[in-house]
């Protein structure tokens, strides 16, 4: 036996199973398939997020995302803001959260006005050649509806946060 061959009981890197590999075996996609990203529970969770539910209208998706963000934006302003030690910490924090929601709505509007200026040249097709309908949010009109929903949902989340800070006895 020549000295360059490994012994038969030692696995070589060629024979070892690859845990992380390119998605669908295509290295040019730029996405890796790992045990986490390809797990059914992760795929199910991600497909149920509002951003990926294409069957729901853009307005409703924006309201869902805005509610979550508006509700959680007020907490840092209330507990860490400059008025945290005063009696008006809740109202100041909620007004700051509402201001941030309005600023972020302006940012979403600017993004939508610039990102969807040109029409799509290439359509999306399956491997068999069937056309796939594009996500309605990926258009100027759909993004405007998403942004409107974000504003309504965000301000509603801030209002709900303020209501809970006034009603819940365990907050303070």
C-alpha positions, 0 to 999 in steps of 0.5 A, a space after each residue: 500500500 502506498 503511503 499517500 493513501 489514508 487507512 481505510 478506517 479514517 474518513 476523508 473530507 470527501 466521505 463526510 456528510 455536509 451539514 451546511 450546503 448551498 440551497 438546492 445545490 446551487 452555489 450561485 443563489 447566495 443562500 445556504 441551507 442549514 439544519 436551522 434554515 431548512 427545518 420545517 418549524 422555522 419555515 412554517 414560522 417564517 411563512 406565517 409572518 405578515 411580510 410573507 403572507 401574500 394572501 393577505 392584503 397589504 393594508 392588513 399586513 401593514 396594520 399587523 406590523 405597525 401594531 407590534 412595533 407601535 406597542 413595543 416602541 413606547 417601552 424604552 421611551 417610558 423606562 429610559 427616557 429623560 422623564 422616567 422619574 416623573 409622573 408624566 413618564 407614560 404620556 411623554 414616552 407614548 408621545 415619543 413613540 407616536 413621533 417615532 412611528 410618524 417618522 418611520 412612516 415618512 421613511 417607508 413612504 420615501 422608500 416606496 416612492 423610490 424603490 418601485 419607480 420602474 416596471 418589472 421587466 422580467 416576470 417570475 416563473 416556476 421551473 415549468 414555465 408557469 407565471 407566478 403572481 407578484 406579491 402585491 406589496 412589491 408595487 408602488 400602490 401596494 407599498 402605499 397601502 402597507 405604509 398606510 396600514 403601518 401608520 394606523 397600526 403603529 399609532 393604535 399600538 402606541 394608544 394601546 400601550 398608553 391604555 395599558 400603562 394607565 389600567 394595569 396595576 402592576 405596571 408601576 
